Structure formats: C-alpha cells, structure tokens
Amino acid sequence: MLLKFQRDTLLKPLTQTTGFVEKKQTMPILSNIYLKKSGEQVIVVANDMEIQATLNVQGGIEGDDFAITLPAKKLQDVLKALPDAEISLEVIENKVTVKAGRTKFTLQSLPADHYPLLRVSDECVGQFNLAQRDLRELIGKVQYSMAVNDSRVFLNGMLLEIKNNQLHLVATDAHRLSFVNYALADMLSDISTIIPRKTMLELYRLLEDSDDQVTIKMYPNQVIFETQNKQLITKVIDGKYPDYERVIPLTNDKLCLINREEFLHAVQRVAVIGIDKLKTLVLDLKPNLLTISCRNEEQEESRDELAIQYGNDAELRLNFNISYVLDVLNNSNAENLQWAFFDNQRSILVTVPNEVDFKYVIMPLRN
C-alpha cells in the first residue's frame, strides 16, 4: 500500500487529535491513532477509552483504501520534521515507511482491527444546535473554574444543563464558581450531565471561530459533539453536581464598577511579588478607590491603586487567590465588570453590567 499527500493535509488533523492520546496507556494501541481511507475521505481517530475524537479529511490523499494505526506522537513529530512537500507513506507488513525527498522514517504499526473504537448504543435523550463560535465563547467563560484531580470526581468536569429552554454551563472547584447562560432556539426537555474536564478543554481547542453549527447529542452515559468534519464522543461523569444556585450570592449590596483591562494590568504588576509564593492578593475598597497589594514570604510588598466607581461609605479589605482574580479578568472581553461585595468574609459576585448571562463567584481567603 502506497499513499501520497502534502504534509499539512495530515499534520493539521493529527495535531488536533493527539491531545486525546494518553501518554501512559495500559493498552499500547491507544498510544496510536487510527487512520482509515475510504474513497476520497480519510478519518483520523484518537481515543483513551473515555473520549474519542474523529476528524474527516476530504481529498488530498492519493492511494488505495486502507485502515491502519500508527504511534500518534511519533508520527506528528516525523511530519513536523519533514519539509512542506509531497510525502509518501508505504506499508509493508507491520512497518510503515514515511518519505519526503531523501528523508525516510520507519515506524511500527499495529493492526487497525484491534483498535477499540467507541460506539453509541443508547437512545438520544436530547439534541440541539448552536454556532461553534457561541459554544467556544461559552466554554471559555467558565472552563477555568473546573477542579483538577479533586477527590470529588464530579468537580473535575463541567455541568451542561438545559433548564427552561436555557443552556447553562457551570464549573466550580468549591473555591470559586463560573456560570453562563444561553437561550436555545430549539424546544427541549430539562436535562443535565457532567462532562469531564479533558473533554471540555479539548473541545474548546477543536471548535472554530465560525458560524458553522455544532450539534450536541445527549445520551444517558455519553455526549456527542459534531461539526461538519469533526466528531467528539465522551463518557460523562456519574455523580450529582452541587446545587450551584445556592452558591450565587443574591444580597451583596456594595457594588463597584471596575475597568477590566486596568484592573488586569494592576493585578499583573503587583503579582510579580507574590505569584510564586503566597499567591495572596489583598483588595482594599474605599469610596471610588481600590488599593491592590501583595506581600510574599520575604516580607516584600507591592502596591497599586485604581480609580473605580464605588459610592458606598463602607470600607472593605479582602484577601483572594491571585489566580482566581486573574482568571476572570483574562477570560472576559467586557470593558467593565461589576464586583458585588457583602462584607469582609462572604463570597463576592462578579458580573457584566446590564447582563444576566454570566456570573462568577469567588470565596475570599480567611485571614
């Protein structure tokens, strides 16, 4: 079997799928990608038995129909090392030769019929569409609040909930919470599921800044995301998500309006002192003035001030994890953010003025 193609024809989809290949596998074949050519279409598949990504490549690869598996990371590195020229791929028994000009690599292959492709066997319980651009933006607004390797497995993912024909995406690590809402055009029954962290991060990378549609199909134990040339199948996390509505404060009456970009730059400046040490940011709130400061273990200090819109006479001092403040500032595109406080101890609510579709809750650090 001999194939010919331009390097980027295969390199681009390969780069988009290798993130789904786990480095440490109990099954060696899962370190490989699955390639199958059928007529003018080539599919590239990667999975780790929990998540499976499939990319369709239309045209650009000449040769006979085939199915094969190859080591994902090695093949990607090989293609990156080769010039952007015509590449040939030849299969002889269980070895594959990749050539471009005078450069040649030989890689080990494993049989394609041994590759454990994920299947969907249940009935679909909910389906809807939205633009790739919109879903990507929604995920970007909340994904940073997901927990990482928390013993409470349900926190290591994102809640996807349909309620009153509204799509809610929620993420929390029990110290902060992000919520975003999107009105759906389709009439759907209420349903919810928890999607793993890895799935949401990789999905965010796969989605394009485009009005092209992504179809979301929900099953009892799986969710499928489909675009014209990509498909992502993921298992879901079994568990009950926390009652996030109880966490969102409703009585915070001390409101201040802060320019997001000015606040971001100020936090970045003072964080030079503390970001690698205590990671504690101190906010002192006075009428129309915010003082931002940081101190590290060596008793070194940094300090900056911002003019803000805050007409309340109550003065507050709160401590926050620097990363939690930077995350919301970096992942919002709003000009101004409204920060709602209650006192020195309770969680604060960050929103976009005159919008109800985004909420970010941060718990202050205890003194």
Secondary structure, 3 states (H helix, E strand, C coil): CEEEEEHHHHHHHHHHHHHHCCCCCCCHHHHEEEEEEECCEEEEEEECCCEEEEEEEECCEECCCEEEEEEHHHHHHHHHHCCCCEEEEEEECCEEEEEECCEEEEEECECHHHCCCCCCCCCCCEEEEEEHHHHHHHHHHHHHHCCCCCCCHHHCEEEEEEECCEEEEEEECCCEEEEEEEECCCCCCCEEEEEEHHHHHHHHHHCCCCCCEEEEEECCCEEEEECCCEEEEEECCCCCCCCHHHHCCCCCCEEEEEEHHHHHHHHHHHHHHHCCCCCEEEEEEECCEEEEEEECCCCCEEEEEEECECCCCCCEEEEEEHHHHHHHHHCCCCCEEEEEECCCCCCEEEECCCCCCEEEEECCECC
